[in-house]
Amino acid sequence: MHILPSTESIRERLNDMDQEMSDPAIFGDGRKAAACAREHQRLTRLFALSEKLRSLESQIEESKELLKDSSEDPDIRELAETELPDLEDQSIRLEEEITLLVVPADPADSRNTVMEIRAGAGGDEASLFAADLFRMYSRYAEINGWRIEPMSSSLSESGGFKEVVFLVSGDEVYRLLKFESGVHRVQRVPTTETNGRIHTSTATVAVLPEAEEVDLTINPEEIEISVSRASGPGGQGVNTTDSAVQILHKPTGMIVSCADERSQIKNKAKAMKVLRSRLLQLKEEEERAKYAADRRSQVGSGDRSERIRTYNFPQSRLTDHRINWTSHDLDGILAGSLSDLLDALLRADIRAKAEAALAPETSP
């Protein structure tokens, strides 16, 4: 049973829109008039597609009845048997198209994305897992023709990452990666384990849509910028100039550091980009918190405290706990084959939002 609006409910909304647009006063506000016109156009298309879906469902029921009727002409039964799969495919595609019309697009979907991966519980093994996740996203980005730009990183003694921050640029990056926020858990035998015992470690992933200057204004008086001599890999040049930049945002206490570039100016620009994206996310989270209970969905909140996925190496199994999605191609997924999983998460989110959008309003 699909969760889609009835043609009657759409017709009622269209009638309300017709009445609203017949009021001459609405044209005194050009922005409101344009918004009403767009909504009327959306509802008109939604009504037409819903009527088409209802017709298809009637044809499907008729075909099924013909197949059940043993007294029916064999040629007609054969024709119904041939047409039924095509009718059902058309119905599925139409239902998905209607669902997309019901659920508005996220304005941030087309944005580039800042990703932050941090080692969690598990010591060196957690840092190695963080490096595995970074390679997984890098390969997925390469498959999609996206560009990865390192922002900052901190290596562990084992060669993994205590923390790595990077920018992913390309088409619809945030739309496909936004569900990766949360705690990723790995179960495997570490290379240092001599008794073959399976250890459990974690890494946290944060996914932030890249903020633009128009999204929020950072008061220069509210930030404190300090520079220092960079350390770590990078050759002699990086160690002989004060190129590392640290920015403190005083109102929130948020600190961002960047030392990947030899240029202090480039490091400052990267650090400001990360700070702006983090502040935008904080602002959006504060807004969502006001009505979080009304926006629960089966794919979770995306909060970094939420365990979203388990990577089980002994069984070559990956399980996403939000939608109970499982694959036994763990090697392929770690090599960047994330499309099936991310598509399943996106569809689950759209369906959940459509269900919420079409649920009848209740009185407080």
RAFENCOR-V117983 format. One record per pair of residues at least 12 apart in sequence whose ideal C-beta (glycine too) atoms are under 6 Angstrom apart, sorted by sequence separation. I is the first residue (numbers start at 0). J is the second residue. D is the distance in whole Angstrom. If there is no record, write none. Layout:
# RAFENCOR-V117983
i | j | d
I | J | D
I | J | D
This chain:
# RAFENCOR-V117983
i | j | d
257 | 269 | 5
315 | 327 | 5
317 | 329 | 5
66 | 79 | 6
116 | 129 | 5
151 | 164 | 5
186 | 199 | 5
228 | 241 | 6
229 | 242 | 5
244 | 257 | 5
257 | 270 | 4
65 | 79 | 4
150 | 164 | 4
229 | 243 | 4
307 | 321 | 6
315 | 329 | 4
20 | 35 | 6
150 | 165 | 5
185 | 200 | 5
226 | 241 | 5
243 | 258 | 4
255 | 270 | 5
317 | 332 | 5
116 | 132 | 5
149 | 165 | 5
150 | 166 | 6
227 | 243 | 5
62 | 79 | 4
116 | 133 | 6
184 | 201 | 5
147 | 165 | 6
148 | 166 | 4
226 | 244 | 6
255 | 273 | 5
182 | 201 | 5
183 | 202 | 5
242 | 261 | 5
255 | 274 | 5
324 | 343 | 5
225 | 245 | 5
62 | 83 | 5
182 | 203 | 6
242 | 263 | 5
145 | 167 | 5
146 | 168 | 5
224 | 246 | 5
244 | 266 | 4
299 | 321 | 5
16 | 39 | 5
244 | 267 | 5
298 | 321 | 5
145 | 169 | 3
180 | 204 | 6
222 | 246 | 6
223 | 247 | 4
237 | 261 | 5
242 | 266 | 6
246 | 270 | 5
179 | 204 | 5
180 | 205 | 6
236 | 261 | 6
322 | 347 | 5
180 | 206 | 5
222 | 248 | 6
244 | 270 | 5
59 | 86 | 5
140 | 167 | 6
179 | 206 | 5
58 | 86 | 5
221 | 249 | 5
246 | 274 | 6
13 | 42 | 5
126 | 155 | 4
130 | 159 | 4
177 | 206 | 5
221 | 250 | 6
229 | 258 | 4
12 | 42 | 6
127 | 157 | 6
129 | 159 | 6
130 | 160 | 5
133 | 163 | 5
176 | 206 | 5
126 | 157 | 6
129 | 160 | 4
123 | 155 | 6
127 | 159 | 4
9 | 42 | 6
126 | 159 | 3
55 | 89 | 6
123 | 157 | 4
126 | 160 | 6
55 | 90 | 5
126 | 161 | 6
173 | 208 | 5
9 | 45 | 5
9 | 46 | 5
226 | 263 | 6
9 | 49 | 6
52 | 93 | 5
6 | 49 | 5
118 | 161 | 5
6 | 50 | 6
117 | 162 | 5
298 | 344 | 6
116 | 163 | 5
48 | 97 | 5
115 | 164 | 5
298 | 347 | 5
297 | 347 | 6
298 | 348 | 5
114 | 165 | 6
113 | 166 | 6
297 | 351 | 5
45 | 100 | 5
112 | 167 | 5
296 | 351 | 4
111 | 168 | 4
128 | 185 | 5
112 | 172 | 5
111 | 172 | 6
112 | 173 | 5
109 | 171 | 6
108 | 171 | 6
110 | 173 | 5
112 | 176 | 5
215 | 279 | 6
108 | 173 | 6
124 | 189 | 5
210 | 275 | 4
214 | 279 | 5
107 | 173 | 5
108 | 174 | 4
210 | 276 | 5
209 | 276 | 6
207 | 276 | 4
210 | 279 | 4
132 | 202 | 6
128 | 200 | 5
129 | 202 | 4
207 | 280 | 5
124 | 198 | 6
128 | 202 | 5
125 | 200 | 4
124 | 200 | 4
125 | 202 | 6
121 | 200 | 3
120 | 201 | 5
119 | 201 | 4
119 | 202 | 5
118 | 202 | 6
119 | 203 | 5
116 | 202 | 6
117 | 203 | 5
116 | 204 | 5
115 | 205 | 4
114 | 206 | 6
1 | 94 | 5
3 | 97 | 5
112 | 206 | 6
113 | 207 | 4
113 | 209 | 6
110 | 208 | 4
111 | 209 | 4
205 | 303 | 6
110 | 209 | 5
203 | 303 | 5
107 | 208 | 4
151 | 256 | 6
151 | 257 | 5
151 | 259 | 6
149 | 259 | 5
150 | 269 | 5
178 | 298 | 6
180 | 301 | 4
181 | 303 | 6
184 | 306 | 6
150 | 273 | 6
180 | 303 | 6
181 | 305 | 5
182 | 306 | 4
183 | 308 | 5
184 | 309 | 5
185 | 310 | 5
186 | 311 | 5
187 | 312 | 3
181 | 307 | 4
113 | 273 | 6
113 | 276 | 5
175 | 341 | 5
178 | 344 | 4
142 | 335 | 5
138 | 334 | 6
139 | 335 | 4
138 | 335 | 3
135 | 333 | 5
139 | 337 | 5
102 | 349 | 5
102 | 352 | 5
98 | 349 | 6
102 | 353 | 5
101 | 353 | 5
98 | 353 | 5
101 | 356 | 6
2 | 354 | 5
4 | 357 | 5
